[in-house]
Amino acid sequence: MNAVFKKPHALVDVSMHYCPGCTHGIVHRLIAEVIDELDIEGKTIGVSPVGCAYNNYEYFNCDMIQAAHGRAPAVATGAKRVNPDNVVFAYQGDGDLAAIGTAEIVHAATRGEKITVIFINNAIYGMTSGQMAPTTLIDQVTTTTPFGRKPEVHGYPINVCELLSTLEGAVYVERVSVHDIKNIMNAKKAIKKAFKVQMANLGFSIVEVLSSCPTNWGLSPVEALKWIEEKMIPVYPLGNYKGKDLEV
């Protein structure tokens, strides 16, 4: 009997450490499937973040580098510049990318660095017990906003795709979600296109993925997926923000 579904070769056959219902694992699989389909496992370099996915170097069958908090785009820039024929991707959460790493992501994009960033937006700090993140929604309750995020006190959420799409060096910017099958398939297409943009030497590419955090949201896995659809997508609309018509 022929196998119709199996673990991608670019994904290590080990159990992941993520909480039940967390969608980091789905995104890992999508990246691994793309690496397999593009046949680039031996030339791919990934950069791990600080946060829930800090040890994703244990899950990918490619060279991986651990970056300090927020510095993944800077580390990826160095890796790509000294290895221009390699495919380099950074994997970052919202606190990692949009808080301490704001300068790195903005300047990597405006320089047009030929790297790909996979940005996981779950609207909260996951690993450090659920504090408010730059992407936390207005009125969302976190451990540091027990009465909800108030714009007059805490400011407004950062819309990363909208921000980076204004920079000339960013050539492909897309926001996707993994809350249902249709959107998971769209997410894979976006990740694959982002990698192909890099392989064509066109410039900086980023895919933002709306992801769930049932543990810190205080929801069941099923409720968390519904929360993405009903609460997050109205604030972070899905779609292509730059580079829709790129031929790669």
C-alpha angles and dihedrals in degrees: 000000000000117000113241097183128028142147113284114251090233089063117078114236097241135112115266123231099223124124119262109278095018110137098210087099092056091053091047089055093049091052091048092049090052091049089052094046093048090045092228103126092116093051101039124108119190127195117214122215135217112259135051092337095046092122100043085122083083091060106048125075093218137079111292134190126200112225129198117253110300095355100100095108090051092048091045089050091055093046092050096045093053092039103036093165093057126089109239125192132178121208115205142167126221097263091045095048106027101037119032091009099050095110093048095051095044095049095042088054096045091049089053093234109191095237134112123231123200105201118196112204114190095151094240145063101263110182096041096056107277109298123165113282129199086260097049110129125244109273091011111144117230134159090268095039102045091163093044132269110300117197094213089059107024104024127231132304117272115242099208099186093050090049098047094042089070091063117094094218093058106087103169123035123164138162120210138163137219100207095114141013096265092052093044089058091048089050091055091051090052093048091049092050091049090054091047090051088056093046088053089053092236099137142259120357132185134180117196113205121199103221137180131247105186094171097057095032088056092232137121116255091256093047090049092056089050089049090057090053098043103033111020104040094057088057096037106034115206121238147077116310098180138004100027093144097044111133108222 
